[in-house]
């Protein structure tokens, strides 16, 4: 299995879960905030992966890479921050909607 295949599977699962959470809560995360988060995470990934690869903390087998790099970071590394930026806001929104529904369902204390 190549790194691209592994990344694609991981990203597909995260995106599917994010869609299910968004549909279940009938709310969606703020798309502008998600987009800005993705850009920031991609920039951080490019910088820090390049530094870690340059210092020899880890390396990738070139046989399993597509060959596209940003700095020294292979393009496959960007699937993980993308998955997090899609999944975590959807989870947060779903949990907030669930809590809001729970709070509305409980009668207020009349003391």
C-alpha positions as YAML, in Angstrom:
chain: A
units: angstrom
residues:
- id: 1
  name: UNK
  ca: [0.00, 0.00, 0.00]
- id: 2
  name: UNK
  ca: [1.35, 3.41, -0.91]
- id: 3
  name: UNK
  ca: [1.26, 6.46, 1.34]
- id: 4
  name: UNK
  ca: [-1.25, 8.02, -1.06]
- id: 5
  name: UNK
  ca: [-3.62, 5.06, -0.71]
- id: 6
  name: UNK
  ca: [-3.32, 5.13, 3.07]
- id: 7
  name: UNK
  ca: [-3.89, 8.89, 3.15]
- id: 8
  name: UNK
  ca: [-6.88, 8.61, 0.80]
- id: 9
  name: UNK
  ca: [-8.51, 5.95, 3.00]
- id: 10
  name: UNK
  ca: [-7.93, 8.01, 6.13]
- id: 11
  name: UNK
  ca: [-9.25, 11.18, 4.48]
- id: 12
  name: UNK
  ca: [-12.31, 9.41, 3.04]
- id: 13
  name: UNK
  ca: [-13.27, 8.02, 6.44]
- id: 14
  name: UNK
  ca: [-12.82, 11.41, 8.11]
- id: 15
  name: UNK
  ca: [-14.86, 13.19, 5.42]
- id: 16
  name: UNK
  ca: [-17.63, 10.58, 5.62]
- id: 17
  name: UNK
  ca: [-17.83, 10.89, 9.41]
- id: 18
  name: UNK
  ca: [-17.86, 14.69, 9.10]
- id: 19
  name: UNK
  ca: [-20.74, 14.52, 6.62]
- id: 20
  name: UNK
  ca: [-22.70, 12.15, 8.83]
- id: 21
  name: UNK
  ca: [-22.17, 14.38, 11.87]
- id: 22
  name: UNK
  ca: [-23.21, 17.48, 9.92]
- id: 23
  name: UNK
  ca: [-26.34, 15.75, 8.63]
- id: 24
  name: UNK
  ca: [-27.25, 14.39, 12.06]
- id: 25
  name: UNK
  ca: [-26.92, 17.74, 13.78]
- id: 26
  name: UNK
  ca: [-28.55, 19.65, 10.90]
- id: 27
  name: UNK
  ca: [-25.91, 22.31, 11.35]
- id: 28
  name: UNK
  ca: [-22.63, 22.83, 9.63]
- id: 29
  name: UNK
  ca: [-19.39, 24.36, 10.80]
- id: 30
  name: UNK
  ca: [-18.44, 27.84, 9.65]
- id: 31
  name: UNK
  ca: [-16.88, 27.16, 6.25]
- id: 32
  name: UNK
  ca: [-14.71, 30.28, 6.31]
- id: 33
  name: UNK
  ca: [-13.19, 29.23, 9.61]
- id: 34
  name: UNK
  ca: [-12.61, 25.70, 8.31]
- id: 35
  name: UNK
  ca: [-10.92, 27.08, 5.18]
- id: 36
  name: UNK
  ca: [-8.64, 29.39, 7.13]
- id: 37
  name: UNK
  ca: [-7.79, 26.52, 9.48]
- id: 38
  name: UNK
  ca: [-6.88, 24.30, 6.54]
- id: 39
  name: UNK
  ca: [-4.57, 26.97, 5.10]
- id: 40
  name: UNK
  ca: [-2.85, 27.50, 8.45]
- id: 41
  name: UNK
  ca: [-2.46, 23.77, 9.09]
- id: 42
  name: UNK
  ca: [-1.05, 23.24, 5.60]
- id: 43
  name: UNK
  ca: [1.51, 26.02, 6.14]
- id: 44
  name: UNK
  ca: [2.50, 24.57, 9.52]
- id: 45
  name: UNK
  ca: [2.70, 21.06, 8.08]
- id: 46
  name: UNK
  ca: [4.94, 22.26, 5.24]
- id: 47
  name: UNK
  ca: [7.29, 24.06, 7.61]
- id: 48
  name: UNK
  ca: [7.52, 21.55, 10.43]
- id: 49
  name: UNK
  ca: [7.59, 18.43, 8.27]
- id: 50
  name: UNK
  ca: [10.38, 20.00, 6.22]
- id: 51
  name: UNK
  ca: [12.35, 20.73, 9.38]
- id: 52
  name: UNK
  ca: [11.78, 17.25, 10.82]
- id: 53
  name: UNK
  ca: [12.71, 15.53, 7.56]
- id: 54
  name: UNK
  ca: [15.77, 17.77, 7.10]
- id: 55
  name: UNK
  ca: [17.03, 16.94, 10.60]
- id: 56
  name: UNK
  ca: [16.57, 13.23, 9.99]
- id: 57
  name: UNK
  ca: [13.81, 12.57, 12.52]
- id: 58
  name: UNK
  ca: [12.03, 10.45, 9.92]
- id: 59
  name: UNK
  ca: [12.06, 9.66, 6.24]
- id: 60
  name: UNK
  ca: [9.80, 8.13, 3.63]
- id: 61
  name: UNK
  ca: [10.55, 5.38, 1.18]
- id: 62
  name: UNK
  ca: [10.53, 7.05, -2.23]
- id: 63
  name: UNK
  ca: [9.03, 3.87, -3.72]
- id: 64
  name: UNK
  ca: [5.75, 4.55, -1.91]
- id: 65
  name: UNK
  ca: [5.46, 8.29, -2.62]
- id: 66
  name: UNK
  ca: [3.79, 10.09, -5.51]
- id: 67
  name: UNK
  ca: [6.82, 12.35, -5.77]
- id: 68
  name: UNK
  ca: [5.15, 15.73, -5.24]
- id: 69
  name: UNK
  ca: [6.66, 17.67, -2.34]
- id: 70
  name: UNK
  ca: [6.09, 21.01, -0.67]
- id: 71
  name: UNK
  ca: [9.45, 21.80, 0.80]
- id: 72
  name: UNK
  ca: [10.61, 18.35, 1.87]
- id: 73
  name: UNK
  ca: [7.11, 17.29, 2.94]
- id: 74
  name: UNK
  ca: [5.46, 14.79, 0.61]
- id: 75
  name: UNK
  ca: [1.98, 15.75, -0.54]
- id: 76
  name: UNK
  ca: [0.58, 12.70, 1.25]
- id: 77
  name: UNK
  ca: [1.38, 14.31, 4.62]
- id: 78
  name: UNK
  ca: [-1.22, 17.00, 4.00]
- id: 79
  name: UNK
  ca: [-4.13, 14.54, 4.17]
- id: 80
  name: UNK
  ca: [-3.92, 14.31, 7.96]
- id: 81
  name: UNK
  ca: [-4.30, 18.02, 8.78]
- id: 82
  name: UNK
  ca: [-7.04, 18.19, 6.12]
- id: 83
  name: UNK
  ca: [-8.88, 15.31, 7.78]
- id: 84
  name: UNK
  ca: [-8.57, 16.96, 11.18]
- id: 85
  name: UNK
  ca: [-9.77, 20.30, 9.86]
- id: 86
  name: UNK
  ca: [-12.85, 18.61, 8.36]
- id: 87
  name: UNK
  ca: [-13.64, 16.17, 11.14]
- id: 88
  name: UNK
  ca: [-13.07, 18.16, 14.34]
- id: 89
  name: UNK
  ca: [-15.32, 21.16, 13.53]
- id: 90
  name: UNK
  ca: [-18.09, 18.78, 12.44]
- id: 91
  name: UNK
  ca: [-17.73, 16.86, 15.70]
- id: 92
  name: UNK
  ca: [-17.70, 20.09, 17.72]
- id: 93
  name: UNK
  ca: [-20.81, 21.38, 15.94]
- id: 94
  name: UNK
  ca: [-22.64, 18.10, 16.45]
- id: 95
  name: UNK
  ca: [-21.78, 18.01, 20.16]
- id: 96
  name: UNK
  ca: [-22.89, 21.64, 20.61]
- id: 97
  name: UNK
  ca: [-26.19, 20.90, 18.83]
- id: 98
  name: UNK
  ca: [-26.71, 17.86, 21.02]
- id: 99
  name: UNK
  ca: [-26.02, 19.84, 24.18]
- id: 100
  name: UNK
  ca: [-28.32, 22.65, 23.03]
- id: 101
  name: UNK
  ca: [-31.12, 20.15, 22.38]
- id: 102
  name: UNK
  ca: [-30.53, 18.58, 25.79]
- id: 103
  name: UNK
  ca: [-30.63, 21.98, 27.51]
- id: 104
  name: UNK
  ca: [-33.86, 22.95, 25.75]
- id: 105
  name: UNK
  ca: [-35.48, 19.65, 26.68]
- id: 106
  name: UNK
  ca: [-34.89, 20.12, 30.41]
- id: 107
  name: UNK
  ca: [-37.28, 22.44, 32.29]
- id: 108
  name: UNK
  ca: [-35.69, 25.43, 33.95]
- id: 109
  name: UNK
  ca: [-35.27, 25.44, 37.71]
- id: 110
  name: UNK
  ca: [-38.03, 27.56, 39.30]
- id: 111
  name: UNK
  ca: [-36.40, 28.13, 42.70]
...
